């Protein structure tokens, strides 16, 4: 009898173990199905095949900023560029004697690099290549925006981004969907800010307005993001510290040249935003709070519709890009291994990756692990991202190397 009882107990135990294993396997299978796909590069190309050489000095663009330096055209070809440097002092008024921005096309499989055109520029002017939603090519060089005819690679129109007498700082921003292009100017002397919306087919001015200076020197404006319909959002920051008051963050919103309205962000301090046709997504960093939110999405009525919890990450500002169809967003993530996240020290970066989100549900669909190279990350870290118009391929540039990641879910 004792033997029979032990056998029965053993059988029940095995049934229990098998049941638990089944549950674990089911959960694991569900997690695997929901886990983001890990993408590997399907092809890559070095810009050295087009004459790119390692820059021997890290130059800072002190008068302007353009966050896009990779762009796909509507035929699926990738465009980027580099500046050939002559090591001598060159006046901004005479760029032809100083530098040259070479604009290159990366096409084919395996990809080939071809220099298609160039524009004279200077060290202190940013350079970039962009496309409109209609496929028009635009290039930034020598503080000018060039509308280029791709048949003969000739300038159709030119817009001056910097007025020399104002000593200003400008930024060029393109909306998701490539429908809108806005030049934002912050005056160093007058402390005014101005917005200029441009027609991407002609470079004619659609709207231009100037906003008064901030009330005091403690006031700062960080990101400015724009939608194709003229809406914009910016993060204002009042760095006033007293016994009763600490720093204050708020989001200012408007449309074209309307008055700005202030909206306090909900339980977060965003560092960037994307304004879509129907909603706005704010991005923030997870400094130390495990319950913090990293992405918060509102509809146009201001109702909260999506929240993505923080995942121990430091979002890299200006390394967030969206596909032209608006269905996918790629975000460069740094996980800090030590030290202060605000310090730009390569040794403190523990890991680096790109997260890709489906903007319909704001679920993470894919991940790309990137190399971390310590103290040399300023030259070998990711400098630009770009989606193909359909969002199925992501290109990442790191120094001279451009890698393509195909088959994005």
N, C-alpha and C positions, 0 to 999 in steps of 0.2 A: 504493500500500500504506500509506504513511504517513497518508494521509487516512482510509482505512478504519480503521486502528488508532486514530486520534484519535476517530473517531466511536464506536467500540466503548467506548473509555474514557469518553467523554462520556456514553454511554448507561448504563454501569454507575454512573457518578457520579450521574446523575439518579435512577436506581433507588434508590441509597443515600439520597439526599436525601429522596426521597418516602417511603422506609421510616421514616427518622428523624422526618419531619414527621407521619407517621401515628402513631408512638409518642407524640410530644409531644401530638398532638390527643387521643389516647386517654387519656393521663394527665390532660390538662386537663379532658376530659369527665368522667372519674372523680372528679377533685377537685371539679368543679362540682356533680356529683350529691351528693357527700358534704359540700359546703360548707353552713354554716348559712344558712337563709333570712333575708334582710334585710327586716324588717318596718317598715311605715310606719303611722302612725295612721290608722284608718278613720273616726274621729269624735272630737270633743273638745267640752268644755264648760267655761265659766268659772264658778267659784263666785260671781263678782260678781253673776250673775243671781239669786242667792239672798241677796244682801246682804253677802257677804264683802268686807272691806276690808283693805288692806295694813296689817300690824302695824307700828307706828312704833318698836317696841322689841323686841329679841330676848329673850324671857323664857326662863329655864331652870327646868325642873321639878325642884326640889331634893329633893322627898320621895318621888317615885315615878316609875315609867317603864312605859309600855305601848307596845310597838313597832308595834301595828296601828292605823292610822287610816283604812284603806280596807277594805271588806268587802262581798262579794257575798252576797245572800240566795239561797235555793234557786229563786226565780223569775227569777234572772239580773239583778236590779236592784242597782245599786251604791249603797252608803251611805257617807257620810263626814260631816264636820262641821267647825265652826270656832267659836271663842270670841269673843264680842263683849266688848270691854274697856272698863271705866270707869277712868280714870286717877286713882285715889285708893287709899289704903291700906285694905284690907278684911281684917278678922279671918277666920281660917279657919272659925270657928264661925258666921259670918254670911254665907254665900255669896250669899244672896238679894239682898243690897245691893251685890254686887260685879260678878259676871260671869254670863254665860249661855252654855252650850254648846248651839249650834243643831245638831240632827241632821238631815241632808238626804238625800233620796233622788234618785238620778240614774237616770232610766229613759227608755225609748223611743229611737227613732232618727228624726230627731236627738234626742239626749238632752235632757231637761228637768230642771231643778233645782227641787225642792220641799222647803221646810222642813216636816218632819213633827212634830217635837217638840223640846223643849229641857229642859235640866236646869241648875239653878244650880251655880256652881262658883267657884273662885278661881284666881289666877294660878299659884300653886305646886302646883296639882293637875293631873296629866295628864288628857287627855280622849281618848276613843276609842270606836269602835263595833265590836262583834264579833258573830259568829254561831256557834251550836253546830252539830254535824253533823245535828241534828234541825231546824234552822232557827230556833231560839230567838234572839231579839235580846237583846244585852247592851250596856250603855253604861257607860262610866267617866266620872265627874265628881265633883268635890269629895271625892276619896279614897273614893268608894263605887262598888260594882259594882251596877248596876240590871238586873234581869231584867224585860223589858218585854213586855207583851201588845200585839202589833201590830194587833189589831182596834181597840182603843180607845186604844192608846199610853199605857197606865197601868202603873205598877210592880206586878209580881206579888211580887217579893222584892227585898231590898236587903242587900248584904254590905259591912261596913266594912273597907276595905283597910288603913287606918292606925289604930292605937290611939294616941290623943294622948299618953298618959303615957310611951310608950316611946321617943319621938324616933327613929323608925326610918325606914329607906329600903325601899320595897317595889318589886317588879317583878312584872308579870303576864305569864305565858307560856302560849301555847296550843300544843298538840301538832299535828303534821301530821294531817290528817283531822278536826280540830276536835273530837276525842273527849274531850280532857282540858284542864282549865284549872287552873293552879297559881299560887298567890300565894307569892312568895319574899320573905322579910323579913330584912334585915340590920340588926341592932341597932347603932346608933351608940354607945350607952352600954355595953351588955353584951357587944357583939361576937359575940353568938350569931347563928345563922341558923336560920330555920324555914321549913318547906314546908307549905302547906295545899292539898290537892286538893279541888275543889268539884264538886258535882253540877250540871251545866249546866241541868238541868230545874227545880231548886228552889233552888240556891245553898246547899244543905246541905253541911256538911263531910263528906267521905269519909274523908280521912286528914289528920292533922296531927302533925308531930314537930319537935323542936328539936335542932339539932346544937350541940355545944360550940364555944366560940370558938377561933380559930386560935391556935397555940402562941406566936406572937410577931407583932409589928407588921410584919415583913417579908413576911408571908403574905397573898396576895390570891387572890380567886376572881373569874374573869372570866365567861365565858358559862355559862349553865345551860340545858340543853335537855331536853325531856320527850317521852315517847311516850305513846300512849293507854292502854297497859297498865300504866302506873305506873313504867316504867324512866326513869332520868334519867342525864345525864352533865354534868359540870362541869369546867372547866379551872382547876386550882390552880397557883399561881405563887409560888415562894419566892425572893424578891429578896434573898438573903443573899450578900454578896460578901466572900470572904476570900482569903488567898494560895493556898488549895488548892481553893476552891469558888466557882463562879459561879451565876448564876440557874438554877433548876431548874423545869421544866414537867412536869406529869403530869395525866392525866385520871382523875377519880374517878367511879365508876359505882355505881349502886344501884337499888333498886326500892321504891317507896313509902317506908317508914320503916326499911328495912334498913340495916345498916352499909355504909359506902362502901368500895369496893375501888379501889386505885390501879392504873392501867394506863398505862405510859409510851407516849406517842404515837410512832408509827414514823416517824422521819426528818422530823418536821414539828412546828411549834408552832401548833396550830389557834387560830383566833379565833372560831369558831362551829361549831355542829353541828346536824344534823337527825336525830332518832331515828324511824325508820320501824318498822313492825310486825316486819320481818324483818332490818333492817340499820341501820347508823349511818353517816352521812356527815359527815366532818370537813372544814372549810374553812380554808385558810391563805392568807397573802399571799406573793407572790413579791417579795422585797426586792431581791435582786441575783443569786441563783443560778439560772442557766438550767436546771439539772437538778432544781430544787425541784419538789415536788408541791403542787398547789393544792387538789385534792379527793382524799381517801382514804376508801374505803368498806369497812366490815367487816360480816360477818354476825354473828348473835347469838352464835356460838361463838368470835368473835374472829379469824376467818380473813379475810385480805385478799382482796377479790373484785374491786375496781375501783380504778384510779388514773388521775387526770387530771393531766397535767403542767402546770406553770405556764406562763402565757402573758403575761408582762410585765404584771402586773396588781396592783392594790391593792383587795382586796375591802372594800366598805363594810359595816362591822358593822351588824347590825340591819336591813339592807336585803337580806335573803335571805327569799324566801317560797316556799311550796310549795302546789300545787293540792290541793283537798280530796280528790281521788281518789289523790293521791300519785304521779302519773305525771310531773309536771313541776316543775322548780325554776327560779326566776328569781333571778339574782344581779346586783347593781349593781357595776360595775367602773370604777375610776379608773386611768388610766395616767398616771403622774407625769412631768412635763416637766422637773423639776429640784427641788432642795431635798430635805428629809427627808420621806418619806411620812407620818410620824407627825404632822407639822405640818398643821393644818387651814387651809391657805392656798390660796385659789382660784387664784391665779396659777400655782401649781405643778401644777395638773391639766391635762395635755396633751389628754386625750380622756376621754370618759365613755360607757359603754354598758351595756346589760343583756344578759347571756347567759342563754339558756334551755336547760336540759338535760333530756333524757329519762332518768328515773331507773331505767329498766330496764337500759339499756346505759351510762348516763352519757356519752353523746355530746351534743355541742352541736348543737341542731337549729335554733335561731333566734337572731338578734341584733337589737338595737335601738340605734341611735346616738342619743345624747342631747346637747343643747346644753351647752356649757361657757361660763359667763358671768363668769369671773374673780372679782373681789372680791365680786360680788353672789350667789355661788353658795349662800350660806347661806339666802337667801330664795327662790331660783329653782331650786335643784337638786332632785332627786327626794326626796320626803319619805315616800312610801309606795308599796307595790306590792300588788296583789291579783289572784288568778286567779278566774275563774268556777269553780263546782264541777266542771265537766267539763274544766277546764284549757285550753279552746280560745281564751279571751280573757284578755288581761292589761290591767289598768288601772294607770296611773302618774299620781301626783299631783305636780305641781311648783308650789308656791305656790297660786295660785287656779286654775290650769289642770289639768284632768283629761283625759287622753288614753286612748283605747281602741285596743288592737291585737288585731284579730280574725284568725282563721284560723291559729292557731299549730299547726305540724305535730306 
